[in-house]
Amino acid sequence: MSNEPKNFKQLAKDIYNGRVYTDRHLQFNEILSVFMVLMFVNFEDLKDVFMIYEHIENAGPMCVNGNPTFMSMKTLNKTECTEVQKYYDEYKELNEKFDIL
């Protein structure tokens, strides 16, 4: 897990543009096969985690059922996830308006 500062606007743009893969892309039973690092994490440490994500550029060389695999991950708590969702919705709306023109 990473404790680096998070740029929520950039993260929202990257999710929208397909540069970030999240647990929201997956069925619940697929999460461990994509974010393999979870096999080595104490689940008590994840009690405040609301979203798991990683940049596609950090994916491993193999895929499982068409999904990338990661040996690293970043996390958001509920407050952070709400903030990212707000920026995601704004960015999506702007893109949809631009596509209409």
Buried (B, 14 or more C-beta within 10 A) or exposed (E): EEEEEBEBBEBBBBBBEEEBBBBEBBEEEBBEBBBBBBEEEEEEEEEEBBBBBBBEEBBEEEEEEEBBBBEBBBBBEEEBBEBBBEBBEEBBEEEEEEEEE
